[in-house]
Amino acid sequence: MTVADQTIRRYGDANAQQLIAKAIEMAPMICGYSDQIERDRRLPPELVTQMRDAGFFHALLPRDLGGLEADPVTSARIVEEVSKADASAGWCVMLAAQSCGFAGYMPAGVSRTIWGNGGIVAGTARPIGRAVAVDGGFDVSGRWPFASGSTHATWFAAECILYDGDTKRVDENGNDRTKMLFVPASEVTIHDTWDTLGLRGTASNDFSIEHAFVPETRGFQVIVDKPTHPWPLYRTEPLAFINHGAQSLGVARSAIESTIEIAAKKDGWGGVKVKDLPRLQSTVAEASALVGSAANYLYEASWALWQQALEGDTDPALRATVRLATSHATKSSVQAVDMLHAILGTASVMSSSPLSRNLRDIHTASAHVMIGTMTFEASGRALMGMEPQFPFF
């Protein structure tokens, strides 16, 4: 019995189990697109349609806004299974689901306009755009990087500094006032900048906007504004990022399976099957322990925090533990993939090898700031009773 099988039974209701089972069922089909995804540096439209129809992009959107309102662990398990089939596809599902978190901070009618009828949001939480106040809203211009899923997004989230004419708006402490504003894809220019080592199919391109009008209500200030929707997930920010850890776990599980398959077919020195080499067996065992224990740590902590959120108040230490478990899942997955890639020698160095792609994908994924070194530092501070000094704890 695999860790994944245990997780399906342990968390969530029958609907949750069906969603995860659907992701597992679709995995061979998703994997069949992998070479095309890698080559074209985007998800094929027909794959986007199938995953949208399955609800994967909207698992973390409340039902009254048009989503599935799945619990966060179920959403993470969907991301894990899709990422095991193809890392770029999983990354796009992860970011689309994460972007659904923005829906809880605006009027319900605005959120339904954006996410209703299968809307998908790409964008960047970085206040580098310019939003000039005009009658009824803002005139938005700027250019932003790293908009994952840009080629299939229907809306873009663009964080801006607010201006009155040429004068920045500032708060009582002198800090820039900012706002995440939402612009339809028809008013956005995508720049083909995403040509990378790994996660090549995420289309995490730059995008730019020139003088788009955005109504005042179609946006919010990140970190400062409080959620307007009552769903508990919106006040439990650490759970919004667990999909990062789940995405990494999926890539690592793919690497473990690929290693076992390659070892069964490959002859080693002296005609001995690679699968019969003790050092290979030991490495597979070690990698499996790293990934399995990291998955249990992530999902146990996340489920416990979700249960607290449903009841009301949440424990700051548990919130920090979830952030720690998320980053730990990625770090453990990197270690596992590195070990497996190394033990297979020349069988993993060719670009056609699945281990080669696993290695490139996991190292690209691990570069994200929300699972990087600063999250370990912040988690340590929080667990020691200090302020984390990092957002979304």
QUIJO-V91535 format. One record per residue. N is the residue number from 0. RES is the residue in three letters. PSI is psi in degrees with one decimal (none if undefined). Layout:
n,res,psi
N,RES,PSI
N,RES,PSI
//
This chain:
n,res,psi
0,MET,131.4
1,THR,163.0
2,VAL,-39.1
3,ALA,-43.6
4,ASP,-42.3
5,GLN,-40.1
6,THR,-39.9
7,ILE,-41.9
8,ARG,-29.3
9,ARG,-37.5
10,TYR,144.1
11,GLY,167.2
12,ASP,-168.3
13,ALA,-36.8
14,ASN,-39.2
15,ALA,-43.7
16,GLN,-37.0
17,GLN,-37.5
18,LEU,-45.3
19,ILE,-41.8
20,ALA,-35.8
21,LYS,-40.4
22,ALA,-40.7
23,ILE,-41.2
24,GLU,-38.0
25,MET,-10.4
26,ALA,-46.2
27,PRO,-38.0
28,MET,-44.6
29,ILE,-43.9
30,CYS,-33.1
31,GLY,-19.7
32,TYR,-3.5
33,SER,-45.7
34,ASP,-39.4
35,GLN,-40.8
36,ILE,-45.5
37,GLU,-42.0
38,ARG,-44.9
39,ASP,-13.2
40,ARG,40.9
41,ARG,165.2
42,LEU,137.0
43,PRO,141.2
44,PRO,-37.9
45,GLU,-31.4
46,LEU,-41.5
47,VAL,-44.8
48,THR,-44.3
49,GLN,-39.7
50,MET,-33.7
51,ARG,-45.7
52,ASP,-30.9
53,ALA,-12.3
54,GLY,5.1
55,PHE,-39.2
56,PHE,-18.2
57,HIS,24.0
58,ALA,-34.6
59,LEU,27.0
60,LEU,131.2
61,PRO,152.2
62,ARG,-38.9
63,ASP,-7.3
64,LEU,2.6
65,GLY,9.0
66,GLY,-168.1
67,LEU,-19.7
68,GLU,45.8
69,ALA,154.6
70,ASP,156.5
71,PRO,-30.0
72,VAL,-39.4
73,THR,-44.2
74,SER,-42.4
75,ALA,-39.4
76,ARG,-33.9
77,ILE,-47.3
78,VAL,-41.6
79,GLU,-46.4
80,GLU,-41.3
81,VAL,-39.5
82,SER,-32.6
83,LYS,-36.1
84,ALA,-42.2
85,ASP,122.4
86,ALA,-39.2
87,SER,-41.0
88,ALA,-43.4
89,GLY,-39.6
90,TRP,-41.4
91,CYS,-39.3
92,VAL,-42.5
93,MET,-50.2
94,LEU,-34.9
95,ALA,-43.5
96,ALA,-41.4
97,GLN,-39.2
98,SER,-23.0
99,CYS,-20.1
100,GLY,-25.7
101,PHE,-24.7
102,ALA,-25.6
103,GLY,0.2
104,TYR,6.7
105,MET,165.0
106,PRO,144.0
107,ALA,-40.0
108,GLY,-37.2
109,VAL,-45.2
110,SER,-37.6
111,ARG,-35.8
112,THR,-39.1
113,ILE,-50.9
114,TRP,-14.8
115,GLY,156.6
116,ASN,33.8
117,GLY,19.6
118,GLY,141.0
119,ILE,132.7
120,VAL,132.2
121,ALA,163.4
122,GLY,-170.4
123,THR,126.5
124,ALA,74.9
125,ARG,113.7
126,PRO,77.0
127,ILE,2.3
128,GLY,177.9
129,ARG,122.5
130,ALA,107.9
131,VAL,127.0
132,ALA,130.6
133,VAL,176.0
134,ASP,115.6
135,GLY,-1.4
136,GLY,-136.2
137,PHE,147.8
138,ASP,114.3
139,VAL,131.3
140,SER,153.5
141,GLY,-179.5
142,ARG,135.9
143,TRP,147.5
144,PRO,171.5
145,PHE,45.1
146,ALA,82.5
147,SER,134.8
148,GLY,19.4
149,SER,-32.6
150,THR,-13.4
151,HIS,3.9
152,ALA,146.4
153,THR,-19.5
154,TRP,155.4
155,PHE,136.2
156,ALA,121.8
157,ALA,111.1
158,GLU,133.0
159,CYS,155.1
160,ILE,137.0
161,LEU,140.4
162,TYR,146.1
163,ASP,103.2
164,GLY,-121.4
165,ASP,7.4
166,THR,126.9
167,LYS,143.0
168,ARG,137.1
169,VAL,156.7
170,ASP,-173.6
171,GLU,-18.7
172,ASN,4.2
173,GLY,7.1
174,ASN,147.5
175,ASP,137.4
176,ARG,133.1
177,THR,168.0
178,LYS,136.0
179,MET,117.8
180,LEU,150.0
181,PHE,128.5
182,VAL,133.6
183,PRO,150.2
184,ALA,-28.5
185,SER,-17.2
186,GLU,16.3
187,VAL,141.9
188,THR,125.4
189,ILE,133.0
190,HIS,128.1
191,ASP,82.4
192,THR,-10.7
193,TRP,87.4
194,ASP,94.3
195,THR,174.7
196,LEU,-49.5
197,GLY,178.9
198,LEU,43.5
199,ARG,-22.0
200,GLY,9.1
201,THR,-10.6
202,ALA,45.3
203,SER,59.6
204,ASN,167.3
205,ASP,153.9
206,PHE,153.3
207,SER,156.2
208,ILE,136.7
209,GLU,105.6
210,HIS,51.8
211,ALA,136.6
212,PHE,130.0
213,VAL,122.1
214,PRO,151.2
215,GLU,-38.9
216,THR,-11.0
217,ARG,58.5
218,GLY,174.5
219,PHE,165.2
220,GLN,118.2
221,VAL,138.4
222,ILE,-41.9
223,VAL,-50.8
224,ASP,145.6
225,LYS,152.1
226,PRO,145.4
227,THR,-16.3
228,HIS,141.9
229,PRO,-8.6
230,TRP,129.2
231,PRO,-26.3
232,LEU,-32.2
233,TYR,-14.4
234,ARG,13.9
235,THR,68.8
236,GLU,-35.7
237,PRO,-29.9
238,LEU,-17.9
239,ALA,-16.4
240,PHE,-1.4
241,ILE,-20.7
242,ASN,-25.7
243,HIS,-47.6
244,GLY,-39.7
245,ALA,-39.7
246,GLN,-43.4
247,SER,-40.9
248,LEU,-38.4
249,GLY,-42.4
250,VAL,-42.6
251,ALA,-39.3
252,ARG,-37.3
253,SER,-42.1
254,ALA,-39.2
255,ILE,-48.0
256,GLU,-42.1
257,SER,-39.0
258,THR,-44.8
259,ILE,-42.1
260,GLU,-44.0
261,ILE,-43.2
262,ALA,-31.4
263,ALA,-23.9
264,LYS,-22.6
265,LYS,135.9
266,ASP,137.0
267,GLY,-164.3
268,TRP,131.0
269,GLY,16.3
270,GLY,6.1
271,VAL,133.9
272,LYS,136.2
273,VAL,-34.3
274,LYS,-18.8
275,ASP,-0.4
276,LEU,125.2
277,PRO,-37.6
278,ARG,-33.3
279,LEU,-43.9
280,GLN,-42.7
281,SER,-41.0
282,THR,-41.8
283,VAL,-41.0
284,ALA,-45.0
285,GLU,-45.2
286,ALA,-41.1
287,SER,-39.1
288,ALA,-41.4
289,LEU,-47.6
290,VAL,-44.3
291,GLY,-43.7
292,SER,-37.9
293,ALA,-38.5
294,ALA,-45.9
295,ASN,-42.6
296,TYR,-46.7
297,LEU,-49.9
298,TYR,-34.0
299,GLU,-48.4
300,ALA,-41.0
301,SER,-42.6
302,TRP,-39.2
303,ALA,-42.1
304,LEU,-39.2
305,TRP,-40.7
306,GLN,-39.1
307,GLN,-44.3
308,ALA,-39.1
309,LEU,-30.0
310,GLU,-22.1
311,GLY,-107.5
312,ASP,154.3
313,THR,151.9
314,ASP,122.8
315,PRO,-36.5
316,ALA,-38.1
317,LEU,-36.9
318,ARG,-43.9
319,ALA,-36.6
320,THR,-38.1
321,VAL,-42.5
322,ARG,-41.2
323,LEU,-45.5
324,ALA,-32.8
325,THR,-50.5
326,SER,-35.5
327,HIS,-37.0
328,ALA,-41.3
329,THR,-45.6
330,LYS,-42.3
331,SER,-37.0
332,SER,-39.8
333,VAL,-46.2
334,GLN,-43.2
335,ALA,-46.7
336,VAL,-41.8
337,ASP,-43.8
338,MET,-44.5
339,LEU,-41.2
340,HIS,-41.3
341,ALA,-40.9
342,ILE,-24.9
343,LEU,-7.8
344,GLY,-130.4
345,THR,-16.0
346,ALA,-13.5
347,SER,-3.7
348,VAL,-19.9
349,MET,145.0
350,SER,-23.1
351,SER,-11.2
352,SER,134.9
353,PRO,-30.1
354,LEU,-32.9
355,SER,-44.2
356,ARG,-41.3
357,ASN,-44.1
358,LEU,-46.1
359,ARG,-40.2
360,ASP,-44.5
361,ILE,-34.9
362,HIS,-31.2
363,THR,-43.2
364,ALA,-40.1
365,SER,-9.6
366,ALA,-10.2
367,HIS,137.3
368,VAL,-29.5
369,MET,-4.5
370,ILE,19.3
371,GLY,-168.2
372,THR,-38.3
373,MET,-27.6
374,THR,-32.9
375,PHE,-44.1
376,GLU,-46.3
377,ALA,-39.5
378,SER,-42.4
379,GLY,-43.8
380,ARG,-45.2
381,ALA,-42.7
382,LEU,-18.8
383,MET,10.0
384,GLY,11.6
385,MET,170.0
386,GLU,136.6
387,PRO,-27.0
388,GLN,34.8
389,PHE,142.2
390,PRO,161.2
391,PHE,37.0
392,PHE,none
//
